Amino acid sequence: MSTHLRERIEKIEELLERLAIQSTKGILIVVEGQKDVDTLRKLAISGEIIAAKTRKSFLAMMTEIEKLEVEEVILLLDFDRRGREWTKRATKYLEQTNVRPNIRFWQELRSLVSRDAKDIESLLPYLHTLKKKSGDSQTIIESRL
């Protein structure tokens, strides 16, 4: 197995494990669409996840987050231009409402996969491809359980 591929897979799996832990602690995760939610569920992220695109507007999404009265929100929007813009806007808005925006996972994941995966929904196929290239026959879901 390529050392580079092994390291990348390990970093992504470690990040997903940390994300799962934060999610079980009740920290809300915001993604762009329902397919992103479905992907995180398949990756054993079990806490509350909301999809931004199912809301009528950016402001509707922010209002819904405010109503949940959470202290922190993990933003995991897409890595494309729109996702970067929404992450920036959401961060600014949440800070103004005294909700701590967490973009650390987004930044780390983006640096690990952004050339090959442009959104959260493509994360699972990307991980399967990495594992296949590395010669690891275990699926990403099996390794997370």
C-alpha positions as CSV (number, residue, x, y, z in Angstrom):
1,M,0.0,0.0,0.0
2,S,1.3,3.4,-0.9
3,T,2.3,5.3,2.2
4,H,0.8,8.5,0.9
5,L,-2.6,6.8,0.3
6,R,-2.5,5.1,3.7
7,E,-1.8,8.4,5.4
8,R,-4.6,10.2,3.5
9,I,-7.1,7.5,4.3
10,E,-6.1,7.5,8.0
11,K,-6.4,11.3,8.2
12,I,-9.8,11.3,6.7
13,E,-11.0,8.4,8.9
14,E,-9.6,10.1,12.0
15,L,-11.4,13.3,11.0
16,L,-14.7,11.4,10.5
17,E,-14.2,9.8,13.9
18,R,-13.7,13.2,15.5
19,L,-16.8,14.5,13.7
20,A,-18.9,11.6,14.9
21,I,-17.8,12.3,18.5
22,Q,-18.7,16.0,18.2
23,S,-22.0,15.0,16.7
24,T,-22.9,12.7,19.5
25,K,-22.2,15.5,21.9
26,G,-25.1,17.4,20.4
27,I,-23.2,19.7,18.1
28,L,-25.4,20.5,15.0
29,I,-23.9,19.9,11.6
30,V,-25.0,21.9,8.6
31,V,-24.5,20.6,5.1
32,E,-25.8,21.8,1.7
33,G,-28.2,19.0,0.6
34,Q,-30.0,15.9,1.5
35,K,-27.4,13.7,-0.3
36,D,-24.8,15.2,2.0
37,V,-26.9,14.2,5.0
38,D,-27.3,10.7,3.6
39,T,-23.5,10.4,3.1
40,L,-22.7,11.4,6.7
41,R,-25.3,8.9,7.9
42,K,-23.6,6.1,5.9
43,L,-20.3,7.2,7.5
44,A,-21.8,6.7,11.0
45,I,-22.4,10.3,11.9
46,S,-25.5,10.0,14.0
47,G,-26.3,13.4,15.5
48,E,-28.4,16.2,14.2
49,I,-27.7,17.3,10.7
50,I,-29.6,19.8,8.7
51,A,-29.4,20.5,4.9
52,A,-29.2,24.1,3.9
53,K,-30.8,23.6,0.4
54,T,-34.0,22.3,1.9
55,R,-34.6,25.7,3.4
56,K,-36.1,28.5,1.3
57,S,-33.2,30.9,1.8
58,F,-30.0,31.4,3.6
59,L,-31.8,33.6,6.1
60,A,-34.4,30.8,6.7
61,M,-31.5,28.4,7.5
62,M,-29.9,30.8,9.9
63,T,-33.2,31.6,11.6
64,E,-33.8,27.8,12.1
65,I,-30.4,27.4,13.6
66,E,-31.1,30.3,16.0
67,K,-34.4,28.7,17.1
68,L,-32.5,25.5,18.0
69,E,-30.5,27.5,20.6
70,V,-27.3,25.7,20.0
71,E,-23.9,27.0,21.2
72,E,-21.9,25.6,18.3
73,V,-22.5,24.6,14.7
74,I,-20.2,22.6,12.5
75,L,-20.4,24.0,8.9
76,L,-19.7,21.3,6.3
77,L,-20.8,23.0,3.1
78,D,-19.5,22.1,-0.3
79,F,-15.9,23.0,-1.4
80,D,-17.0,24.8,-4.5
81,R,-17.3,28.6,-4.8
82,R,-20.9,28.6,-3.6
83,G,-20.0,26.5,-0.6
84,R,-17.1,28.7,0.3
85,E,-19.3,31.8,0.1
86,W,-22.0,30.2,2.2
87,T,-19.4,29.1,4.8
88,K,-18.1,32.7,5.0
89,R,-21.6,34.2,5.3
90,A,-22.8,31.6,7.8
91,T,-19.7,32.1,9.9
92,K,-20.2,35.8,10.0
93,Y,-23.9,35.5,10.8
94,L,-23.5,32.9,13.5
95,E,-20.8,35.0,15.2
96,Q,-23.2,37.9,15.3
97,T,-25.8,35.7,17.0
98,N,-23.4,34.3,19.6
99,V,-23.3,30.9,18.1
100,R,-19.8,29.5,17.6
101,P,-19.3,28.5,14.0
102,N,-16.9,25.5,13.6
103,I,-15.2,25.4,10.2
104,R,-12.2,23.4,11.3
105,F,-13.6,20.1,10.0
106,W,-14.5,21.8,6.7
107,Q,-11.0,23.3,6.3
108,E,-9.3,20.0,7.1
109,L,-11.5,17.9,4.8
110,R,-11.2,20.5,2.1
111,S,-7.4,20.3,2.2
112,L,-7.5,16.5,2.1
113,V,-10.1,16.0,-0.7
114,S,-10.9,19.2,-2.5
115,R,-9.0,18.3,-5.7
116,D,-11.0,15.1,-6.0
117,A,-14.2,15.7,-4.1
118,K,-16.2,18.9,-4.4
119,D,-18.9,18.1,-1.9
120,I,-19.7,15.9,1.1
121,E,-21.9,13.6,-1.0
122,S,-18.9,12.6,-3.1
123,L,-16.8,11.7,0.0
124,L,-18.0,8.1,0.3
125,P,-17.2,7.2,-3.4
126,Y,-13.9,9.1,-3.0
127,L,-12.9,7.0,0.1
128,H,-13.9,3.8,-1.7
129,T,-11.7,4.7,-4.6
130,L,-8.8,5.5,-2.3
131,K,-9.2,2.2,-0.5
132,K,-9.3,0.3,-3.8
133,K,-6.2,2.1,-5.1
134,S,-4.4,1.2,-1.8
135,G,-5.3,-2.5,-2.1
136,D,-7.5,-2.4,1.0
137,S,-10.5,-4.6,0.4
138,Q,-12.3,-3.4,3.6
139,T,-15.0,-0.9,2.8
140,I,-15.0,2.5,4.6
141,I,-18.2,1.7,6.4
142,E,-16.8,-1.6,7.7
143,S,-13.7,0.2,9.0
144,R,-15.9,2.8,10.8
145,L,-18.1,0.3,12.6
